[in-house]
Amino acid sequence: MIIDLKNLNILLTGSSRGIGFGIAKALLESGAKVALHYNKNRVNIEKLLKENSGYKGELFQANLEELKETEKLFKNVINKFGRIDVLINNAGIAIDSPILKESGSWIEDWEKTLRVNLSSLALLCKLAIEHFLKIGGGRIINIASRAAFRGDTPDYMAYAASKGGIVSLTRTIARGFGKENIKAFIIAPGFVRTDMAKDFMDKYGEGIALDDIALNKLTTPEDIAPFVVFLSSGLADHATGGTFDINAGSYVH
């Protein structure tokens, strides 16, 4: 089945690399008009647009650590596109913060992680819900992690906590706004071969990822992107509130 998203306007955060870049490419290939958010690095996504003149993508910069910039991002997309049909919250950070680190620095890492991974995501969800109530509905797809369910290493405690918050937030949206035609979904990847995962594996060794999965190779962004396209399309709206585990069999909940 070829999924056609040509009538949808989509806001995707963290589109410039890793999982977000894979999702961006799949959405653009499916014909969606995509607001492609980035923070510092726009090279990859800019190159993709230049090499594919038929893609309907626009670049939007924002530092999601700053809630004012987060709100401005949403407003800028609305001003440019007129409407948003799907919000995909993919942007996130993972800070290596050992438990024996000095408490002031540790809590700074904690607060930064939650600002980017959870607070900005929650604000975008709030703004999207307000918008969806005006236009008759919409979809939210939040990228969580298997860490939300099984935890992570102690050095990434804040990351796991932030992803757990995404799960409960998304389920609350799904239950609370379904009658208003607003759907919300969770995708929970395991290890994915990205720059972020590389930092983790450089520290702990690639075996910590490969030895923990049922398949022979790590998940890639291209393994996740089709699920996002599918959920964006409306073909799976009755899965609202659901979690889609994409982790090569490393964890089943």
C-alpha positions in Angstrom: 0.0 0.0 0.0 1.3 3.5 -0.9 0.2 6.0 1.7 -0.6 9.4 0.3 -0.2 12.3 2.8 -0.5 15.1 0.2 -3.4 16.8 1.9 -1.7 17.0 5.3 0.3 19.7 7.0 2.7 18.3 9.5 5.0 19.8 12.1 8.0 17.5 12.9 10.5 18.5 15.6 14.1 17.4 15.5 14.1 16.7 11.8 17.8 17.3 11.0 19.4 14.0 12.0 18.8 10.5 13.3 15.2 9.2 13.7 13.9 12.7 12.8 15.7 12.8 9.5 14.4 9.3 8.6 10.8 10.4 9.5 11.2 13.7 7.5 12.3 11.9 4.4 9.4 9.4 4.6 6.8 12.1 5.2 8.1 14.2 2.3 8.2 11.2 0.0 4.5 10.5 0.9 3.6 14.0 -0.3 3.0 15.8 3.1 3.8 19.4 3.5 6.2 19.3 6.4 7.4 22.0 8.8 10.9 20.7 9.5 12.2 21.9 12.9 15.9 22.0 13.8 18.0 23.7 16.5 21.6 24.1 15.3 22.2 21.7 12.4 20.2 22.3 9.3 22.7 20.9 6.7 21.2 17.4 6.2 17.6 18.4 5.9 18.5 21.5 3.7 20.4 19.2 1.4 17.5 16.8 1.2 15.2 19.6 0.1 17.6 20.9 -2.5 18.1 17.5 -4.0 14.3 16.9 -4.3 12.6 19.9 -5.7 9.2 18.2 -5.5 9.3 17.9 -1.7 7.0 20.3 0.2 9.2 21.2 3.2 10.0 24.4 5.1 12.7 24.9 7.7 12.0 26.3 11.1 14.6 27.0 13.8 14.0 26.9 17.5 15.8 26.0 20.7 13.3 23.8 22.5 15.1 24.3 25.8 13.5 27.7 25.7 9.7 27.5 26.1 9.2 31.0 24.5 11.0 29.7 21.4 8.9 26.5 21.5 5.7 28.6 21.5 7.0 30.8 18.8 7.9 27.8 16.6 4.3 26.6 16.7 2.9 30.1 15.9 5.4 30.5 13.0 4.3 27.3 11.4 0.6 28.3 11.7 1.4 31.6 10.2 3.2 30.0 7.3 1.0 26.9 6.7 -2.4 28.2 7.9 -3.1 24.9 9.7 -1.4 21.9 11.2 -3.0 18.5 10.9 -0.3 16.3 12.6 2.2 17.2 15.3 5.2 14.8 15.6 7.3 15.4 18.7 10.6 13.7 17.9 13.3 16.1 19.3 15.1 15.0 22.4 18.4 14.9 24.2 20.2 12.3 26.3 22.8 13.7 28.8 25.3 11.3 30.4 25.0 12.4 34.1 26.5 10.0 36.7 24.7 9.7 40.0 28.0 10.7 41.9 28.2 13.9 40.0 28.1 17.1 42.1 24.4 17.7 43.0 24.1 21.1 41.4 25.5 20.0 38.1 23.4 16.8 38.2 20.1 18.7 38.7 21.1 21.1 35.9 21.4 18.0 33.6 18.0 16.7 35.0 16.2 20.0 34.4 17.7 20.5 30.9 16.7 17.0 29.9 13.1 17.5 31.1 12.8 20.9 29.5 13.7 19.6 26.1 12.2 16.2 26.2 9.0 16.8 28.2 8.2 20.4 29.0 8.6 21.7 25.4 6.8 18.6 24.1 3.9 19.2 26.5 3.7 22.8 25.4 3.6 21.8 21.8 0.9 19.3 22.6 -1.1 22.0 24.4 -0.9 24.4 21.5 -1.7 21.6 19.0 -4.8 20.6 21.0 -6.0 24.2 21.1 -5.5 24.4 17.3 -7.1 21.0 16.7 -10.2 22.0 18.7 -10.7 25.0 16.3 -10.2 23.0 13.0 -12.1 19.8 14.0 -9.4 17.4 15.0 -5.8 16.3 14.4 -3.2 13.8 15.4 -0.2 13.8 17.8 2.6 11.3 17.5 5.1 11.4 20.4 8.5 9.6 20.2 9.2 8.0 23.6 11.6 5.2 24.3 11.7 1.7 25.7 13.4 3.4 28.6 9.9 4.7 29.6 9.0 1.1 30.4 12.1 -0.7 31.4 14.3 2.2 32.6 17.8 3.0 31.5 21.3 3.0 32.9 21.7 5.2 36.0 23.7 7.7 34.1 20.6 8.4 31.9 18.1 8.5 34.7 16.7 11.9 33.6 16.2 10.6 30.0 14.2 7.6 31.2 12.1 9.8 33.5 11.4 12.2 30.7 10.3 9.4 28.3 8.0 8.0 31.0 6.3 11.3 31.3 5.7 11.4 27.5 3.8 8.1 27.8 1.4 9.2 30.5 0.9 12.6 28.8 0.1 11.0 25.5 -2.4 8.5 27.0 -4.1 11.4 28.8 -4.5 13.3 25.6 -5.9 10.3 23.8 -8.4 9.6 26.5 -9.4 13.2 27.2 -9.8 14.5 23.6 -10.9 11.6 21.5 -14.5 12.8 21.3 -13.1 16.0 19.8 -11.5 13.9 17.0 -8.0 14.4 18.5 -5.8 11.2 18.4 -2.5 10.7 20.1 0.0 7.9 19.7 3.3 6.8 21.3 6.2 5.2 19.4 8.8 3.7 21.7 12.0 2.8 20.0 14.9 0.8 21.5 18.4 1.2 20.4 18.4 2.9 17.0 21.6 3.4 15.0 21.9 7.2 15.3 24.5 9.7 16.6 22.8 9.7 20.0 23.0 6.0 20.3 26.6 6.0 19.1 27.7 8.1 22.0 26.1 5.6 24.4 27.6 2.6 22.6 31.0 4.3 22.5 30.9 4.3 26.3 29.4 0.9 27.0 30.3 -1.0 23.8 28.1 -2.0 20.9 27.5 -5.4 22.5 25.2 -3.7 25.0 22.8 -3.1 22.1 23.3 -6.1 19.9 23.3 -8.6 22.7 20.0 -7.3 23.9 17.9 -7.7 20.8 16.3 -10.6 19.1 17.3 -9.7 15.5 20.7 -9.6 13.9 21.0 -5.9 13.4 20.2 -2.7 15.2 17.0 -0.8 14.3 17.5 2.1 11.9 15.5 5.3 11.4 14.1 3.8 8.3 12.6 1.0 10.4 10.6 3.6 12.4 9.6 6.1 9.7 6.9 3.9 8.1 5.0 3.7 11.4 4.9 7.4 11.6 3.6 7.8 8.1 1.0 5.1 8.8 -0.2 6.8 12.0 -0.2 10.2 10.3 -2.5 9.0 7.6 -5.5 8.2 9.8 -5.5 4.6 8.9 -4.9 3.6 12.5 -7.0 6.1 14.5 -8.6 3.4 16.6 -5.1 2.7 18.0 -5.2 6.1 19.7 -3.5 6.0 23.1 -1.5 3.0 22.0 2.2 2.4 22.2 4.2 1.0 19.2 7.3 -0.8 20.4 10.0 -0.8 17.7 13.0 -2.3 19.4 14.0 -5.5 17.6 12.4 -7.7 20.3 14.6 -6.3 23.1 11.6 -5.5 25.3 7.9 -6.4 25.1 5.5 -4.9 27.6 
